[in-house]
Amino acid sequence: MQWSIKRDSAKVSVSVLHLIFICCDFLSRIFCLTLMTIALWISLFLYLSGSHAQQTCASLSSNNRIIGGDDASPGEWPWQVTLQLDSNHFCGGSLISDQWVLTAAQCRITVFLGRHNVSGPNPNDVSRKVEDAVCHPDYDVFTFDNDICLLKLSAPVNFTDYIYPVCLAAANSTFHSGTSSWVTGWGVTENGTLPDILQEVEVPVVGNNECECSYPSGITDNMICSGHRQGGKGICQGDGGGSLLIEDRNNSVWLQIGILSFTRGCALPMIPAGYTRVSRYQEWITDVTGTSQPGFVRFNSPGVDSDEGYVCPTTHLPPTTYLPPTTTDGSIFGSGESVFHFSHFTHFTPLSDLDMDLLRKRVLQKVGGNCQRTHRCERVCNPAPEVHFPVLQLC
């Protein structure tokens, strides 16, 4: 994309100079030199415009490169940010300009950029407070529709090899089922612990019709899904707000197509994860940021989408042997805090704990104002076997 701009500007410059050279046979030398000066300034402007376009968002790195994931290399995903509360990671996000971060509406607070080790020393990171948080006005805390938020940093950041904005999928982009994509984050791993090193994993896009089979009447046009049918690789709690990415080789850029939002369990078979579909929000993002700096690139998958006409299978898979990462030893949530799975009041499981205060109020309204450790309360708080996200117990 950026190189085509420079090639076009070079062609225009050569054409203009050639025309002036011909005209010099008929015009005075002074007028000829004036035209050539103007042409050179136009050429310089077009070239710099191409350079600016190149700096809008990150290009593909040399590395063609969570549950079942691998350690990422420092600087491999330079737009990845960690959102922290009291020095604890709880959500991810992505840098889209020098002063704006894209994340889920369930995530906010202090932003760290350029961080590779979420808890150890990071010589390349910077931190910013959140000056303003603008979440979509139609965000639904129970269905997770319009789960998108923009965080304005307290001050702009300088771009480096470790801090760089990502390109965003433009309006009307299409992503066929099976399209290879990547997710990154510091969320819970397969052994139920939170990693220090940023994780990365490759997952295929799952079409909305197929995804609807796992979330009946729950997938909207504002969502996109991904996951392996066999399970074993995917996202978990703490990954929320991070990015779903594809390699756009035609434009030589990484392209964010989704924001991690919800799932049932962690990388379970036939249970894809749900994301906010970024391409549906180009106008909203542009209006909120008030800048053209976020680089929007349109992507259209070639061929026919296998998700068209997809019919949900009628047979059920055998029960999974996946064990939920529950704990009372403080290894995840702090000493002495028990956990339960918030699935009794919503089909989905949020990927951060930020909305737990709101959810707690909703739960307490359902079970009564005197929610102590009664039989009624225990029925509400007991783990649901089909969902494996630990969140703070509400009773």
Secondary structure, DSSP 4 states (H G I P E B T S, - for coil): -HHHHHHHHHHHHHHHHHHHHHHTTTS-HHHHHHHHHHHHHHHHHHHHHHHHHHHHSPBPPSS---BT-EEPPTTSSTTEEEEEETTEEEEEEEE-SSSEEEE-TT--SEEEES-SBSSS--TT-EEE-EEEEEE-TT--TTT-TT--EEEEESS-----SS--PPEEEPTT-B--TT-EEEEEE----TTS---SBPEEEEEEEE-HHHHHHHSTTT--TTEEEE--TT-SSB--TT-TT-EEEEEETTTTEEEEEEEEEEESSSS-TT--EEEEEGGGGHHHHHHHH-SS-S-EE--B--S--TTTT----SS-PPPP-PPP---SBSSSS-BT--EE---SS-SSEESSSTTHHHHHHHHHHHH-S--SS-HHHHHHHSPPTT----EE---
